[in-house]
């Protein structure tokens, strides 16, 4: 008959296998989005620090607006913003109209071309800011943007063979890195923006369905996933020009509170 291990021996063996005492606990900090109703839908005072969040939606739905609103709040709280504009579409005047000085050192915009370079830069920022006392917002705009190096070589005729699903592989591998462990219990918000596109039907009589690029990695890694869609226009008067739009935000995944709020 095998002798049962003592509780102290069990704990020491468990820590030997899993490492130091687990860091399970409440979210250490919350970064307001600057949109009160969206913070209410998330269930707390904003986006959770030490976690990954994703905002997805069709083009022109307001994804960048949410990111810039959160960036403004982060700077107001004395934090640092790193905006990785992989699409190369962000414009200074639009940043200024959202209450952010585009020349301020607290708001850094980088425009990487390759996905690999962008993800490596994100990892470097996490390692640099993991112990900071002030909040840090890292925005990746967007998962659908950028080009994998092997895809660029294929376009130029330099690739030996075609690589299928390289974008999804890159993002899935990124979320497996040791960096994600450093992200926890820090004041860093890692915010990914993503496009919502229509999938190509592969079967007869099958309809196109909405999907997001990047594979399943971002979906599994994100603690909060927000889907935003346009819900009507705002005009200056009955017959005036369009000056804005209504948007519907739905929390389609939430591991910090109840999901499904809109």
C-alpha distance (Angstrom), angle and dihedral (degrees) to the residues before:
residue distance angle dihedral
X1 . . .
X2 3.81 . .
X3 3.79 115.4 .
X4 3.80 113.3 -121.8
X5 3.83 113.8 -116.7
X6 3.80 117.7 -113.7
X7 3.84 116.5 -108.3
X8 3.83 91.1 -112.7
X9 3.81 91.5 52.4
X10 3.79 90.5 48.0
X11 3.82 92.4 51.9
X12 3.80 93.1 47.2
X13 3.80 91.8 49.3
X14 3.82 91.3 46.2
X15 3.82 91.2 51.6
X16 3.80 89.8 46.6
X17 3.80 89.1 57.0
X18 3.81 99.7 38.5
X19 3.80 101.2 29.5
X20 3.80 128.4 -129.6
X21 3.79 126.0 0.1
X22 3.82 108.8 -56.0
X23 3.79 117.0 -101.9
X24 3.79 94.8 -135.3
X25 3.78 112.0 147.4
X26 3.79 144.7 101.2
X27 3.78 122.4 -39.7
X28 3.83 103.9 -85.1
X29 3.80 97.4 -143.6
X30 3.80 142.0 4.5
X31 3.80 126.2 -144.1
X32 3.84 113.6 -150.1
X33 3.78 115.7 -129.8
X34 3.81 91.8 -147.8
X35 3.81 88.4 -119.6
X36 3.81 109.1 99.8
X37 3.80 96.2 -162.1
X38 3.80 91.5 50.7
X39 3.81 91.2 50.4
X40 3.81 87.9 50.8
X41 3.82 90.8 51.0
X42 3.81 90.8 51.8
X43 3.80 87.6 51.3
X44 3.79 99.8 -126.2
X45 3.80 141.1 55.1
X46 3.80 94.4 -64.4
X47 3.80 137.9 -63.3
X48 3.82 117.3 -4.9
X49 3.80 116.5 -109.5
X50 3.78 117.3 -134.2
X51 3.80 89.3 33.5
X52 3.81 141.0 90.2
X53 3.81 119.5 -111.1
X54 3.80 130.0 -173.8
X55 3.81 132.2 -158.9
X56 3.80 114.8 -167.0
X57 3.78 133.5 175.9
X58 3.80 145.3 122.8
X59 3.79 121.6 -64.5
X60 3.79 114.1 -71.8
X61 3.81 94.2 17.1
X62 3.82 96.6 119.4
X63 3.83 106.8 -94.3
X64 3.80 94.3 135.0
X65 3.80 90.2 45.4
X66 3.81 90.5 59.0
X67 3.82 90.6 48.0
X68 3.81 92.9 49.8
X69 3.80 91.7 46.1
X70 3.81 90.2 53.8
X71 3.82 89.3 45.1
X72 3.80 90.5 55.1
X73 3.81 90.8 51.6
X74 3.81 91.3 47.8
X75 3.82 92.1 53.2
X76 3.82 90.8 46.0
X77 3.81 88.6 56.4
X78 3.81 90.1 52.8
X79 3.79 95.1 -101.1
X80 3.79 135.6 135.4
X81 3.80 127.2 -110.8
X82 3.81 125.5 -156.0
X83 3.79 111.4 -170.6
X84 3.81 114.3 -168.6
X85 3.79 103.7 -162.6
X86 3.79 99.3 -165.8
X87 3.81 90.5 167.4
X88 3.83 92.1 54.7
X89 3.80 89.0 -137.5
X90 3.80 104.9 115.1
X91 3.82 114.5 114.4
X92 3.81 128.3 -155.9
X93 3.80 96.3 -132.4
X94 3.80 91.7 53.4
X95 3.80 90.2 50.4
X96 3.82 90.1 50.8
X97 3.82 92.1 48.8
X98 3.79 88.1 57.7
X99 3.80 91.7 58.7
X100 3.82 99.1 -97.6
X101 3.79 126.2 121.7
X102 3.83 102.2 -131.9
X103 3.82 90.8 -155.6
X104 3.82 95.0 52.1
X105 3.83 115.4 117.0
X106 3.81 88.6 -133.0
X107 3.82 89.4 66.1
X108 3.79 113.5 58.5
X109 3.78 121.4 179.8
X110 3.80 120.2 -164.1
X111 3.81 125.2 -176.0
X112 3.81 109.3 -157.8
X113 3.78 117.8 -179.7
X114 3.80 101.9 -159.0
X115 3.80 122.9 58.6
X116 3.80 91.5 -136.6
X117 3.81 91.7 56.5
X118 3.81 92.3 47.7
X119 3.81 94.0 51.0
X120 3.80 92.1 45.9
X121 3.81 89.2 51.7
X122 3.82 90.8 50.3
X123 3.80 89.0 52.1
X124 3.81 90.8 50.5
X125 3.82 91.8 51.9
X126 3.82 91.3 50.1
X127 3.81 91.2 52.1
X128 3.82 91.1 47.1
X129 3.82 96.8 47.1
X130 3.82 101.5 33.6
X131 3.83 92.9 105.7
X132 3.81 98.6 37.9
X133 3.80 118.3 130.3
X134 3.81 92.8 -146.5
X135 3.83 125.3 65.9
X136 3.79 121.2 -91.4
X137 3.79 124.6 -157.2
X138 3.80 118.7 -161.9
X139 3.80 113.0 -170.7
X140 3.81 120.7 -167.5
X141 3.83 108.5 -164.7
X142 3.00 104.8 -147.8
X143 3.79 141.3 -6.0
X144 3.81 88.5 -162.3
X145 3.83 90.8 54.9
X146 3.77 129.3 77.6
X147 3.77 131.0 47.0
X148 3.78 130.0 -102.6
X149 3.81 112.6 -125.0
X150 3.80 92.6 -122.1
X151 3.83 89.8 52.1
X152 3.80 90.5 52.0
X153 3.79 90.3 51.0
X154 3.79 90.1 48.9
X155 3.81 91.6 53.4
X156 3.81 90.1 50.6
X157 3.80 91.2 48.3
X158 3.80 93.3 -113.7
X159 3.81 98.6 112.3
X160 3.78 118.6 100.5
X161 3.80 93.0 -148.7
X162 3.78 140.1 0.2
X163 3.82 117.8 -92.9
X164 3.81 113.3 -148.7
X165 3.80 120.0 -151.6
X166 3.79 95.5 5.4
X167 3.82 93.9 148.7
X168 3.81 91.9 54.6
X169 3.81 90.9 46.5
X170 3.80 92.5 51.9
X171 3.80 94.0 52.1
X172 3.80 93.8 42.5
X173 3.81 90.8 51.8
X174 3.81 90.9 46.6
X175 3.79 92.5 58.9
X176 3.81 89.4 51.8
X177 3.80 92.8 59.5
X178 3.78 122.9 111.6
X179 3.80 87.1 -115.3
X180 3.79 90.7 79.9
X181 3.80 88.4 65.1
X182 3.82 90.8 55.5
X183 3.80 89.3 50.3
X184 3.79 91.6 64.7
X185 3.82 117.1 90.6
X186 3.80 90.3 13.9
X187 3.80 128.9 112.3
X188 3.80 91.7 -116.0
X189 3.79 123.3 121.7
X190 3.79 112.7 -160.8
X191 3.81 106.1 -160.0
X192 3.80 121.0 -174.3
X193 3.79 121.3 -168.3
X194 3.78 117.6 -154.2
X195 3.79 138.3 -176.7
X196 3.77 123.4 -122.4
X197 3.80 110.2 -136.5
X198 3.77 137.1 169.3
X199 3.79 117.5 -100.5
X200 3.81 121.3 -129.8
X201 3.83 111.6 -109.2
X202 3.80 111.9 -117.0
X203 3.82 98.9 -175.1
X204 3.76 134.5 56.7
X205 3.81 114.6 -89.3
X206 3.81 90.0 8.9
X207 3.79 117.0 138.3
X208 3.78 125.3 -138.5
X209 3.80 112.0 -97.6
X210 3.82 129.3 -157.8
X211 3.78 113.6 -101.0
X212 3.80 140.0 164.6
X213 3.83 126.4 -129.3
X214 3.78 123.0 -119.9
X215 3.78 99.8 65.4
X216 3.78 125.1 -111.0
X217 3.83 95.5 -48.4
X218 3.83 97.6 88.4
X219 3.81 91.3 42.7
X220 3.80 92.8 54.8
X221 3.82 96.4 39.6
X222 3.82 97.0 49.1
X223 3.80 117.7 93.7
X224 3.81 90.7 -167.8
X225 3.80 124.4 32.4
X226 3.79 118.9 -174.4
X227 3.79 123.5 -168.7
X228 3.79 114.9 -161.2
X229 3.80 126.7 -168.7
X230 3.79 133.8 174.3
X231 3.80 112.7 -102.2
X232 3.79 105.7 -175.0
X233 3.79 138.4 -43.4
X234 3.81 132.6 -87.3
X235 3.80 115.5 -137.5
X236 3.80 132.2 -168.4
X237 3.79 94.7 -116.2
X238 3.78 129.4 -27.8
X239 3.81 95.0 -60.5
X240 3.81 98.7 19.3
X241 3.80 128.4 116.5
X242 3.78 123.7 -79.5
X243 3.80 110.5 -90.3
X244 3.80 100.3 169.9
X245 3.75 146.7 -26.6
X246 3.77 141.8 -116.0
X247 3.79 115.4 -115.3
X248 3.78 132.8 -160.4
X249 3.81 116.2 -146.8
X250 3.79 119.0 -166.8
X251 3.80 124.0 -172.3
X252 3.80 99.4 -136.0
X253 3.82 93.6 174.0
X254 3.77 128.0 23.8
X255 3.81 126.3 168.2
X256 3.80 94.4 170.7
X257 3.81 98.3 54.5
X258 3.80 142.3 -9.3
X259 3.83 113.2 -40.9
X260 3.78 127.4 -142.0
X261 3.79 100.4 56.8
X262 3.81 115.5 140.8
